[in-house]
Amino acid sequence: MNLLDLSTHAQAGRIAALDLISLEGGIYVLEALLDGRRHSLRDAGGRVWHLRSVEHARDLLKELPELPFFLVQQSAYDEMCGLAEGRREPLRVPIGMRSLW
C-alpha cells in the first residue's frame, strides 16, 4: 500500500489501526490494518518504506484523520536472553498521531 492508498482508505474510514513497528538498527516500518489484513506502507518503487523515527511517521501521516496508532516493539527479553517458553506477544503501546509539542 502506498501513501495515497493509505490516505484514501483512511479518509473513507476503512483503516482499523496503524502499527509503527520498531526494528533493530533504529528502523521503523508502518503497517495498516485494513479488512483484517496487514498492509505495509511502500514507497514509489514498491519497497517497504523505512521510517527513521516516531516523529518521521507522524510527519508522514499529518494529513490523515486521527486513527488508532500503536508503537510495536518485540520483547527485549527474547533478544537478550533467548526465547522464553510459550508464545510472547510484542509490546504494543498506543501513541498519538500528533506531536504534543
C-alpha positions as CSV (number, residue, x, y, z in Angstrom):
1,M,0.0,0.0,0.0
2,N,1.4,3.4,-0.9
3,L,0.8,6.7,0.9
4,L,-2.0,7.7,-1.5
5,D,-3.8,4.4,-1.0
6,L,-3.4,4.7,2.8
7,S,-4.8,8.2,2.7
8,T,-7.8,7.2,0.6
9,H,-8.7,4.3,2.8
10,A,-8.2,6.4,6.0
11,Q,-10.5,9.1,4.7
12,A,-13.1,6.5,3.9
13,G,-12.8,5.1,7.4
14,R,-11.6,1.7,6.3
15,I,-8.3,1.7,8.3
16,A,-8.8,0.0,11.7
17,A,-5.4,0.9,13.1
18,L,-1.8,1.8,12.2
19,D,1.2,-0.1,13.7
20,L,4.6,1.5,13.7
21,I,6.9,-1.4,14.1
22,S,10.4,-0.9,15.7
23,L,13.1,-3.0,14.1
24,E,16.8,-3.4,15.0
25,G,19.0,-0.6,13.8
26,G,16.6,2.2,14.5
27,I,14.4,1.4,11.6
28,Y,10.6,1.6,11.7
29,V,8.0,0.2,9.3
30,L,4.3,1.2,9.2
31,E,1.6,-1.3,8.8
32,A,-2.1,-0.5,8.2
33,L,-4.9,-2.9,9.3
34,L,-7.4,-3.0,6.5
35,D,-10.2,-5.6,6.2
36,G,-8.5,-7.8,8.8
37,R,-5.2,-7.9,6.9
38,R,-1.9,-6.0,7.5
39,H,-0.5,-3.9,4.7
40,S,3.0,-2.4,4.8
41,L,3.5,1.2,3.6
42,R,5.5,1.1,0.4
43,D,7.5,3.8,-1.4
44,A,7.1,4.8,-5.1
45,G,9.4,1.9,-6.1
46,G,7.2,-0.7,-4.3
47,R,9.7,-1.2,-1.5
48,V,8.7,-1.2,2.2
49,W,9.2,2.3,3.4
50,H,11.8,2.6,6.2
51,L,11.0,5.4,8.6
52,R,13.6,7.0,10.9
53,S,11.5,7.7,14.0
54,V,8.1,8.1,15.5
55,E,8.2,11.8,14.5
56,H,9.1,10.9,10.9
57,A,6.0,8.7,10.9
58,R,3.8,11.4,12.4
59,D,5.1,13.9,9.8
60,L,4.2,11.5,7.0
61,L,0.7,10.9,8.4
62,K,-0.1,14.5,9.3
63,E,-2.8,14.8,6.5
64,L,-4.6,11.6,7.7
65,P,-7.6,11.7,10.1
66,E,-6.9,10.6,13.6
67,L,-6.6,6.8,13.8
68,P,-5.7,4.3,16.5
69,F,-1.9,4.3,16.3
70,F,0.5,1.9,18.1
71,L,4.2,1.6,18.6
72,V,5.1,-2.1,18.4
73,Q,8.3,-3.5,19.8
74,Q,9.5,-7.1,20.2
75,S,10.3,-8.3,23.6
76,A,13.8,-7.3,24.7
77,Y,13.9,-10.5,26.8
78,D,13.9,-12.5,23.6
79,E,16.8,-10.6,22.1
80,M,18.9,-10.5,25.2
81,C,18.2,-13.8,26.9
82,G,16.9,-16.2,24.3
83,L,13.4,-17.4,23.6
84,A,11.1,-17.7,26.6
85,E,8.9,-20.7,27.0
86,G,5.5,-20.2,25.3
87,R,4.4,-17.5,23.0
88,R,5.4,-13.9,23.8
89,E,3.4,-11.1,22.2
90,P,5.2,-7.9,21.2
91,L,4.7,-4.8,23.3
92,R,2.0,-2.7,21.6
93,V,1.7,0.8,23.1
94,P,-0.9,3.3,21.9
95,I,0.6,6.6,20.9
96,G,-0.9,9.8,19.4
97,M,-0.7,10.6,15.7
98,R,0.1,14.2,16.5
99,S,3.1,15.6,18.5
100,L,2.2,17.1,21.8
101,W,4.6,20.0,21.2
